[in-house]
Amino acid sequence: MILKLLPDDRIAKNAMGRANYQLLDYSSARSVYEEALGEGDAGIEAQVGLALLDVREGKFQNALLQMDKILQQQPTHQKALNVSAMAAIGLDRHDQAKSFVQRSLAVDDRDPTAVDLQQTLSIDTAPTLKLPANDKIALPEVIQKKLEQ
């Protein structure tokens, strides 16, 4: 419905991509995110969404490369740092993942995804609070399984 009202609105497309992702409709999420690609913040959000889908599908190197493009321009982009950490975990690069998490926590030490990754990787830093999962990116199952190994 939103996209019918605002067919060229990349912000609306990103919202639809997030909704599809949360509803586990990954192919629809990918299609909508691909339509939202472009310049500016909306395009970056679409790249992050696509990288998160890549992590979920086990395409860790591709996700890391896509997030690297964002981080070269915006080194403190928290979602890109968090998705990079997930991709690094998928590649069994735990030291690199910890580095991404520490950088993310330096941006906002209360970010629920970064806090979750910090606790998952057992990174020793100053104590952080466990926060509600309102805006937390759930760790994709493939990453959870990697961490259990």
Residue pairs with C-beta under 8 A, 6 or more apart in sequence:
2 12
2 15
2 16
3 9
3 12
3 13
3 16
3 32
5 12
6 12
10 35
10 36
10 38
10 40
10 42
10 43
10 46
11 42
13 32
13 33
13 35
13 36
13 42
13 46
14 32
14 33
14 36
14 42
14 45
14 46
14 49
16 32
17 29
17 30
17 32
17 33
17 36
17 46
17 49
18 29
18 49
20 26
20 28
20 29
20 32
21 29
21 49
21 52
21 53
26 53
26 56
26 57
29 49
29 53
30 50
30 53
33 46
33 49
33 50
33 53
34 46
34 50
36 42
36 43
36 45
36 46
36 49
37 43
37 46
37 47
37 50
38 46
44 70
44 74
44 77
44 80
45 79
47 66
47 67
47 69
47 70
48 67
48 70
48 79
48 80
48 83
50 66
51 62
51 63
51 66
51 67
51 80
51 83
51 87
52 63
52 83
52 86
52 137
52 140
54 60
54 62
54 63
54 66
54 87
55 63
55 83
55 86
55 87
55 90
55 140
55 142
55 143
56 140
56 141
56 142
57 142
58 90
58 142
60 87
60 88
60 90
60 91
61 87
61 91
63 83
63 84
63 86
63 87
63 90
64 84
64 87
64 88
64 91
67 80
67 81
67 83
67 84
67 87
68 84
70 77
70 80
71 77
71 80
71 81
71 84
74 80
75 103
76 103
76 106
76 107
78 104
78 107
78 108
78 111
78 113
78 114
79 113
79 137
81 100
81 101
81 103
81 104
81 107
81 114
82 100
82 101
82 104
82 111
82 113
82 114
82 117
82 137
83 137
84 100
85 97
85 98
85 100
85 101
85 104
85 114
85 117
85 121
86 97
86 117
86 139
86 140
86 143
88 94
88 96
88 97
88 100
89 97
89 121
89 143
89 146
89 147
90 142
90 143
90 146
92 146
94 121
97 117
97 121
98 121
98 123
101 114
101 117
101 118
101 121
101 123
102 123
102 125
104 111
104 113
104 114
104 117
105 111
105 114
105 115
105 118
105 125
105 128
107 114
108 114
109 115
109 126
109 128
110 128
110 129
110 131
112 131
112 132
112 133
112 134
112 135
112 136
113 135
113 136
113 137
115 128
115 129
115 130
115 131
116 136
116 139
117 139
118 125
118 128
119 130
120 139
120 147
121 147
139 147
